[in-house]
Amino acid sequence: MHTRLGVVIVVAVLLLAGALVPVAWADNHSAILGIRWQWTQLTETQPASQSVVPDPENYVLVLTEEGSANIQADCNQVQWTYTVEGDSITFDTLGPSTLAFCGEDSSDQLFLEKLGMANTWRVKEGRLVFELGEDAGTMVFQNGGAADAAPGALPETGGAAAAAPWAYTVLAGLAAAGAGLVLRRKK
């Protein structure tokens, strides 16, 4: 009888403790999934500067539950993977990408460079904020709505490189590096 009462008390205390854990301690990673996060601001520490992104709809990040980071970097589509552990975030910057030149005024390369430096994340006042590694600054994203068609989703080519011109550059680079590659057509 005392054992059952003890178990009931322990379970009740654990449930109560779980209900009282501050929201800040909870893993709210799901709160940033499936949203078109539009890059709006960059604050750099060396040299100290703050920039507003003129066309945030051209710089979009969509994080999926499966660990894909689908990215629109101006005129390019990029797909990376990411991992989250608590408030830490790491992007694997070795994913497929289109390789178009977006023009001299584009911030596509800066966007990808800084995104690859993301170290921690938080949501503040409805905005996604990445603290950059090496104390390099912060990136701020606004919520651009639900992601019905994720940016960075590379076109389906059925294995035909002619349908995706970026593939020639990727394949040429792999061949130059001596990487073996087998291509198969979708059935």
C-alpha positions in Angstrom: 0.0 0.0 0.0 2.8 2.4 0.9 4.7 1.5 -2.3 1.7 2.4 -4.5 1.1 5.7 -2.7 4.8 6.5 -3.1 4.7 5.8 -6.8 1.5 7.9 -7.2 3.2 10.8 -5.3 6.4 10.6 -7.4 4.4 10.5 -10.6 2.3 13.5 -9.5 5.4 15.5 -8.6 7.0 14.7 -12.0 3.8 15.7 -13.8 3.6 18.9 -11.8 7.2 19.7 -12.4 6.8 19.1 -16.1 3.9 21.6 -16.2 5.9 24.2 -14.4 9.1 24.0 -16.6 9.5 27.4 -18.2 8.7 27.6 -21.9 12.2 28.9 -22.5 13.6 25.5 -21.4 11.4 23.5 -23.7 12.7 22.5 -27.2 10.5 24.7 -29.4 12.3 23.8 -32.6 9.0 22.9 -34.2 8.0 26.5 -33.9 10.4 27.4 -36.7 9.5 24.6 -39.1 7.6 25.0 -42.4 7.8 28.8 -42.4 9.2 31.0 -45.2 11.8 32.9 -43.1 12.8 36.0 -45.0 16.1 37.6 -44.2 15.6 41.2 -43.2 18.7 42.3 -41.3 22.4 41.6 -40.7 24.4 43.0 -37.8 28.1 42.4 -38.1 30.7 43.0 -35.4 33.9 43.3 -37.4 33.6 45.9 -38.7 30.6 47.0 -36.7 27.7 47.6 -39.1 24.0 47.0 -39.4 22.3 46.3 -42.8 18.7 46.1 -43.8 18.0 43.6 -46.6 16.2 45.6 -49.4 14.4 42.5 -50.9 13.8 40.0 -48.1 11.5 37.9 -50.3 14.6 37.0 -52.4 16.4 35.5 -49.4 14.3 32.8 -47.9 15.0 29.9 -45.5 12.6 27.0 -45.0 13.5 24.4 -42.3 11.8 21.0 -42.5 11.2 18.4 -39.9 13.4 16.0 -41.8 16.4 18.2 -41.4 16.4 19.9 -44.8 17.2 23.6 -45.1 15.6 24.8 -48.4 17.1 28.1 -49.4 16.4 30.8 -51.9 19.5 32.9 -52.2 18.3 35.6 -54.7 18.3 33.9 -58.1 19.7 30.6 -56.7 18.1 27.6 -55.1 20.1 25.8 -52.5 19.4 22.7 -50.4 21.4 22.1 -47.2 20.8 20.0 -44.2 20.8 21.2 -40.6 20.8 19.9 -37.1 19.4 21.5 -34.0 20.3 20.6 -30.4 18.6 22.9 -27.9 19.4 26.4 -29.0 22.4 25.4 -31.2 22.0 25.1 -34.9 24.5 23.9 -37.5 24.1 24.0 -41.3 25.8 21.4 -43.6 26.8 23.6 -46.5 27.6 20.8 -48.9 24.2 20.4 -50.5 23.1 20.8 -54.1 22.8 24.3 -55.5 22.1 26.2 -58.6 25.2 28.3 -59.5 23.8 31.3 -61.3 25.4 34.7 -61.2 22.7 37.0 -59.6 24.4 40.3 -60.4 26.9 42.7 -58.8 24.2 44.1 -56.4 23.1 40.7 -55.1 23.7 39.6 -51.6 23.4 35.9 -52.4 26.9 34.9 -51.5 26.9 37.0 -48.3 23.6 35.4 -47.3 24.9 31.9 -47.7 28.2 32.7 -46.1 26.6 34.1 -43.0 23.9 31.4 -42.9 26.7 28.8 -42.8 28.1 30.6 -39.7 24.9 30.3 -37.7 25.6 29.0 -34.2 22.6 29.5 -32.1 18.9 30.4 -32.7 16.0 32.0 -30.9 12.6 33.4 -31.8 12.2 37.0 -30.5 9.1 39.0 -31.1 8.0 36.7 -33.9 11.4 36.9 -35.7 14.0 34.2 -36.1 17.4 35.3 -34.9 20.7 33.5 -35.6 23.7 34.4 -33.6 26.8 33.8 -35.8 29.8 31.9 -34.7 33.1 33.6 -33.9 31.1 36.5 -32.4 30.5 37.7 -36.0 27.0 39.2 -35.5 23.4 38.2 -36.0 21.0 37.5 -38.9 17.3 38.4 -38.4 14.4 36.8 -40.4 10.8 37.8 -40.5 7.9 35.3 -40.9 6.8 35.3 -44.5 4.0 32.8 -44.0 3.6 29.1 -44.4 5.9 27.3 -46.9 3.6 25.6 -49.4 6.3 25.4 -52.0 9.7 25.4 -50.3 12.4 27.6 -51.9 15.5 25.7 -52.6 13.7 22.6 -53.9 15.7 21.8 -56.9 13.8 20.9 -60.1 13.0 17.3 -60.8 14.9 16.4 -63.9 14.4 12.6 -64.1 18.2 12.3 -64.4 18.5 14.5 -67.4 21.2 17.1 -66.9 20.0 19.1 -69.9 16.9 20.0 -67.9 19.0 21.5 -65.2 22.0 23.5 -66.5 23.5 23.8 -63.0 24.1 20.0 -63.1 26.8 20.5 -65.8 28.9 22.7 -63.4 28.4 20.3 -60.5 29.3 17.2 -62.6 32.3 19.0 -64.1 33.5 19.9 -60.7 33.1 16.3 -59.4 34.9 15.0 -62.5 37.8 17.4 -62.0 38.1 16.3 -58.4 38.2 12.7 -59.5 35.0 11.7 -57.8 33.2 8.7 -59.2 29.5 9.1 -59.8 26.7 6.9 -61.1 23.7 8.6 -62.6 20.4 6.7 -62.9 17.2 7.8 -64.5 14.0 7.8 -62.5 11.6 5.1 -63.6 
